[in-house]
Amino acid sequence: MNLLHTVMLSAAVLLAADNEFVSTWKAPGAKPLDFAGKKVAAVLISQDTSLRMSAEEALAREITARGPNGIASYKMVPKELLTDKKAAKEWFERAGVAGLVVLRPVQTETTKEYSAVVWTSGYYNYAWEYWDYGWSSVIPIGKGRDRQTITVETVLYDLSNGSPIWACVTRTTDPKDPQSYVKSLAIDIVKQLEKDGLVRKGPR
């Protein structure tokens, strides 16, 4: 179980999460992608095979619904060769892959969330001494819970020249569970590509 999987499963309260797009980028002069009928591979950079399969299958389905032939990379490149740049490149080239969508978790954060109730320790006979001490040592109390935030970087490449066409950074807080999270992220990423005018709209 890798770090991403562990962090997402450890949330004390499981909540539905929104995928916030922190930033997006489009290559200057980028036009709607001409990948219709061509292979576009989906990749999640993770050691968790189950998580990779879920994310890549979801992303491949969304890609296919918009014209290209979306392919989950776990079906194409042997796991033991995936981290080898040269070997992976050769596999994609032999398969005739035209585009590559790569999702990479770049940060996981855990912060403690508290109730609004606070109290201060220390009692003094003079009100203003207590006041001064109290405001210098505010201590939160109440039942706290871990709040999980995951940041993922996504880059779309044109493999005809290896150049990036589009990229984004997403941030998600308290994902419900790993499988649902990566599937929803895949859907939202392709929808954002629609908004940015790079892929045609899929079925609603």
C-alpha positions in Angstrom: 0.0 0.0 0.0 1.6 3.3 -1.1 1.5 6.6 0.6 -1.4 8.0 -1.5 -3.5 5.0 -0.7 -2.7 5.1 3.0 -3.4 8.7 3.3 -6.8 8.5 1.6 -7.9 5.5 3.7 -6.9 7.0 7.0 -9.5 9.8 7.0 -11.5 9.7 10.2 -14.6 11.0 8.6 -15.3 9.9 5.0 -16.8 12.8 3.0 -17.7 13.4 -0.6 -14.9 15.5 -2.1 -14.8 18.1 -4.9 -11.8 18.2 -7.2 -10.7 21.8 -7.2 -8.7 23.0 -10.2 -5.9 25.1 -8.7 -4.4 26.0 -12.0 -4.5 25.0 -15.7 -2.2 25.6 -18.6 -2.6 25.3 -22.4 0.2 25.4 -24.8 0.3 28.7 -26.8 -1.6 28.2 -30.1 -3.0 24.9 -29.0 -6.1 23.9 -31.1 -8.7 21.2 -30.5 -6.9 17.8 -30.5 -7.0 15.8 -33.7 -6.8 12.4 -32.0 -10.0 11.0 -33.4 -9.6 7.3 -33.9 -6.1 7.4 -32.5 -4.8 5.8 -29.3 -4.4 8.0 -26.3 -2.9 6.2 -23.2 -3.9 7.0 -19.6 -1.3 6.7 -16.9 -1.5 7.1 -13.1 1.9 7.2 -11.6 1.4 5.0 -8.5 2.8 1.7 -7.2 -0.7 0.7 -6.2 -1.9 -1.5 -9.1 -5.5 -1.6 -8.1 -5.6 2.2 -7.9 -3.8 2.5 -11.2 -6.3 0.2 -12.9 -9.3 2.2 -11.6 -7.9 5.6 -12.6 -6.6 4.5 -16.0 -9.8 2.6 -16.9 -12.0 5.6 -15.9 -9.8 8.0 -17.8 -9.7 5.7 -20.9 -13.5 5.6 -21.0 -13.8 9.3 -20.8 -11.2 9.7 -23.6 -12.9 7.1 -25.8 -16.3 8.8 -25.4 -14.8 11.9 -27.1 -13.4 10.3 -30.2 -9.9 8.9 -29.6 -9.3 5.3 -28.6 -8.5 5.6 -24.9 -6.2 2.9 -23.5 -5.3 2.1 -19.9 -1.5 1.9 -19.8 -1.5 -1.1 -17.4 -2.8 -3.2 -20.3 0.1 -2.1 -22.6 3.3 -1.9 -20.6 4.4 -4.6 -18.2 4.5 -3.3 -14.6 8.2 -4.1 -14.2 9.1 -2.0 -17.2 6.8 1.0 -16.6 9.3 3.0 -14.6 12.0 2.4 -17.3 11.7 5.4 -19.5 13.3 3.8 -22.6 11.3 0.6 -22.3 8.0 2.4 -21.7 8.7 4.7 -24.7 9.3 1.7 -26.9 6.1 0.0 -25.8 4.0 3.1 -26.5 5.6 3.6 -29.9 5.1 0.0 -31.0 1.5 0.3 -30.0 1.1 3.5 -32.1 0.0 5.7 -29.2 -0.5 9.3 -30.3 -1.2 11.0 -27.0 -0.4 10.4 -23.3 -2.3 11.7 -20.3 -0.3 11.4 -17.1 -1.7 11.8 -13.6 0.9 12.2 -10.8 0.2 12.7 -7.1 2.6 15.4 -6.0 1.6 16.1 -2.4 -0.5 14.7 0.4 -1.2 16.8 3.5 -2.7 16.0 6.9 -3.9 18.7 9.1 -5.9 18.5 12.3 -9.4 20.1 12.2 -10.9 21.2 15.5 -14.3 22.3 16.8 -14.8 26.0 17.4 -14.5 25.6 21.2 -11.2 26.8 22.7 -10.0 27.3 26.2 -6.9 28.6 27.9 -5.1 27.2 30.9 -3.7 29.3 33.8 -5.7 31.3 36.3 -4.7 34.7 37.8 -6.1 36.8 40.5 -5.9 39.9 38.3 -8.1 39.9 35.2 -5.7 41.6 32.8 -2.8 39.3 33.7 -5.1 36.4 32.9 -6.2 38.2 29.7 -2.6 38.7 28.6 -1.7 35.1 29.3 -4.8 33.7 27.8 -4.4 35.4 24.5 -0.8 34.2 24.2 -1.7 30.5 24.8 -4.9 29.7 23.0 -5.3 25.9 22.9 -8.0 24.2 20.7 -10.1 21.5 22.3 -13.0 19.3 21.2 -12.9 16.3 19.0 -10.5 16.8 16.3 -10.2 14.9 13.0 -7.6 14.5 10.4 -8.3 16.5 7.2 -6.7 15.0 4.1 -5.7 17.0 1.1 -4.3 15.4 -2.0 -2.7 17.4 -4.9 -2.4 15.8 -8.3 -0.6 17.1 -11.4 -1.9 16.1 -14.8 -0.1 16.6 -18.1 -1.3 15.8 -21.6 1.4 15.1 -24.2 1.4 14.8 -28.0 3.7 11.9 -28.6 4.4 12.8 -32.2 6.9 15.3 -30.8 6.8 14.6 -27.0 5.6 18.1 -26.2 3.0 19.0 -23.6 -0.3 20.4 -24.8 -2.2 20.9 -21.6 -1.6 20.6 -17.9 -3.5 21.2 -14.6 -3.1 20.9 -10.8 -6.0 19.6 -8.8 -6.5 19.6 -5.1 -9.0 17.4 -3.3 -9.9 17.3 0.4 -11.2 14.3 2.3 -11.8 12.0 -0.7 -14.5 9.3 0.0 -12.3 6.4 -0.9 -9.4 5.8 -3.3 -11.4 4.1 -6.1 -14.2 6.7 -6.2 -11.7 9.5 -5.9 -9.5 8.6 -8.9 -12.6 7.8 -11.1 -14.2 11.2 -10.3 -10.8 12.9 -10.9 -10.5 11.3 -14.3 -14.0 12.5 -15.3 -13.4 16.0 -14.1 -10.1 16.3 -15.9 -11.6 15.4 -19.3 -14.5 17.8 -18.6 -11.9 20.5 -18.0 -10.3 19.6 -21.3 -13.7 20.2 -22.9 -14.0 23.6 -21.2 -10.6 24.5 -22.5 -11.6 23.7 -26.0 -9.2 20.8 -26.6 -11.6 17.9 -26.8 -15.1 17.6 -28.1 -18.0 17.2 -25.6 -18.9 13.7 -24.6 -22.3 12.2 -23.8 -24.2 13.7 -20.8 
